[in-house]
Amino acid sequence: MLDLKQIRENPDQIQELLNRRSASNEYDLAPILELDRQRRELEAMRTQLQARSNEIGKLYGQKIKSGGDPNSAEIKALKEEGNEVKAKLSNLEPQEKEIKAQIENLLLQLPNPPSESTPIGKDETDNVEIRRWGDEYIPQNPKIIPHWDIGEKLGILDTERAVKVAQARFVNLIGAGAALERALINFMLDRQIAAGYLEVMPPVLINSTSLQGTGQLPKFAEESFKCQDDDLWLAPTAEVPVTNLYRDEILDAAQLPIKHCAYTPCFRREAGSYGRDTRGLIRLHQFNKVELVKIVHPDTSEDEHQALVKDAEAILQALKLPYRVIELCTGDLGFGAAKCYDLEVWLPSAGTYREISSCSNFRDFQARRANIRFKEAGKKGTQFVHTLNGSGLAIGRTMAAILENYQQSDGTVKIPEVLQPYLKRETL
């Protein structure tokens, strides 16, 4: 959520940053500024009326205390005026409440302004490639078949029965496929714990307040699955429950940075994406992911962001999967991110790189929505923390990359060396 005070004091600057996100200039601050003006006018009226009410009460009390006749014209006039002022105050309260609710609703619809250093662009074609890694590991076999075909041939992926049990865009992992999924989860968690992250296994059913705190609600309600009879949603990513562990808390600055890793199943409707990646493990309604979440001091958030990207990259490097790092431009930036790097893994069957992790710096955007603050010793007041997260990694997409990049000419798939101790085998 944006700071209303900053919008009021720097409207042109904030508007210009928001306009970088959309060529249609759909994020208009004018309604918020007008409502804020009305709210402050009402607030000034309430302050004046409250002061007059207090003054009347004091005068009334003094006259009664000094022996004045309650039925005198003067005292009756004071009482009548006091009642009128109280009536006006009671009428102002719902007006102020309504305007505040309108302002909050509009603020919740606004995305995070992009960082000044985020490349300006209209869509993903304007994203900037930062670096590549692992070109030497790109397979030269021209006959590599897609991961869904090799998976079915090996008997480790089944989509037909998954459709029978659920619907399209679900998958059954069978035998070595299920074992490979578990191995990847354990490997990623082990590596990130060794890198200093504290593991959390959070609830995967989460309430609306949590989704609003990290920015999924109200804007992206259609992307999530909601329970019919409860205020609970299936987690779209572990970012939501892990970040909200600290909602409405004031942390000690000495606790920062807080670094968590978490494995959860994730659930997304993928609304509006039908027809894209309908086969395989790239775009499913249910998938597993290991998430990295950081809650940090604002002064260190840029450095922590770079370190987060490196921690996600380390998994791909250990698996020897070719990838590249992309910095997202303003037109492709996620709703809550001020700055974001995507890691894209090489998929030989498609002859292209595909996203496998997004590493975002939200600055204080989520912290304001979730009211996560910290206090420094010897300083007055509190500050909002900065929050960051990134996939470390999406398990299904990692499996897809392994099934293609490690495909052998005899139809088997070699298991990456670092996973062999988990699986107790060398091939699938």
CORGIVEN-V847968 format. One record per backbone hydrogen bond with DSSP energy under -0.5 kcal/mol. CO is the residue of the C=O (numbers start at 1). NH is the residue of the N-H. If there is no record, write none. Layout:
BEGIN
CO/NH, CO/NH
END
This chain:
BEGIN
2/4, 3/7, 4/8, 5/9, 6/10, 10/14, 11/15, 12/16, 13/17, 14/18, 15/19, 16/20, 17/20, 18/21, 18/22, 19/22, 22/25, 26/28, 27/29, 29/33, 30/34, 31/35, 32/36, 33/37, 34/38, 35/39, 36/40, 37/41, 38/42, 39/43, 40/44, 41/45, 42/46, 43/47, 44/48, 45/49, 46/50, 47/51, 48/52, 49/53, 50/54, 51/55, 52/56, 53/57, 54/58, 55/59, 56/60, 57/61, 58/62, 59/63, 60/64, 61/65, 62/66, 63/68, 64/67, 68/70, 69/72, 72/76, 73/77, 74/78, 75/79, 76/80, 77/81, 78/82, 79/83, 80/84, 81/85, 82/86, 83/87, 84/88, 85/89, 86/90, 87/91, 88/92, 89/93, 90/94, 91/95, 92/96, 93/97, 94/98, 95/99, 96/100, 97/101, 98/102, 99/103, 100/104, 101/105, 102/106, 103/107, 104/108, 105/109, 106/109, 106/110, 107/110, 115/118, 119/330, 121/331, 123/126, 124/127, 127/129, 128/327, 131/325, 133/323, 134/137, 135/138, 140/142, 141/144, 146/149, 146/150, 147/151, 148/152, 149/153, 150/154, 151/155, 151/156, 151/157, 152/155, 156/174, 158/172, 159/163, 160/164, 161/165, 162/166, 167/170, 169/285, 169/286, 172/158, 172/174, 174/177, 175/179, 176/180, 177/181, 178/182, 179/183, 180/184, 181/185, 182/186, 183/187, 184/188, 185/189, 186/190, 187/191, 188/192, 189/193, 190/194, 191/195, 192/197, 193/196, 197/199, 198/261, 200/202, 200/263, 204/206, 204/235, 206/233, 207/211, 208/212, 209/213, 210/214, 211/215, 211/216, 211/217, 212/215, 216/220, 218/221, 220/223, 221/224, 223/269, 225/234, 230/232, 232/227, 233/206, 235/267, 237/240, 237/241, 238/242, 239/243, 240/244, 242/245, 243/246, 244/247, 246/249, 249/251, 249/373, 251/375, 252/255, 253/256, 257/259, 258/295, 259/198, 260/293, 261/200, 262/291, 264/289, 266/287, 270/273, 273/276, 277/283, 279/282, 285/268, 287/266, 288/395, 288/396, 289/264, 289/291, 290/392, 291/262, 292/390, 293/260, 294/388, 295/257, 295/258, 296/386, 297/300, 297/301, 298/301, 300/304, 301/305, 302/306, 303/307, 304/308, 305/309, 306/310, 307/311, 308/312, 309/313, 310/314, 311/315, 312/315, 312/316, 313/317, 314/318, 315/319, 316/320, 316/321, 317/320, 320/322, 322/346, 323/133, 324/344, 325/130, 325/131, 326/328, 326/342, 327/128, 329/332, 329/333, 330/333, 334/337, 335/112, 338/115, 339/361, 340/328, 341/359, 342/326, 342/344, 343/356, 343/357, 344/324, 345/354, 346/348, 347/350, 347/351, 347/352, 352/347, 354/345, 356/394, 357/343, 358/360, 358/391, 359/341, 360/362, 360/389, 361/338, 361/339, 362/365, 363/387, 364/368, 365/369, 366/370, 367/371, 367/372, 370/248, 371/373, 372/385, 373/251, 374/383, 375/253, 376/379, 383/374, 386/296, 387/362, 387/363, 388/294, 389/360, 390/292, 393/290, 393/395, 394/398, 395/399, 396/400, 397/401, 398/402, 399/403, 400/404, 401/405, 402/406, 404/407, 406/414, 408/411, 412/408, 413/428, 416/419, 416/420, 417/420, 417/421, 419/422, 419/423, 420/424, 420/425, 426/415
END
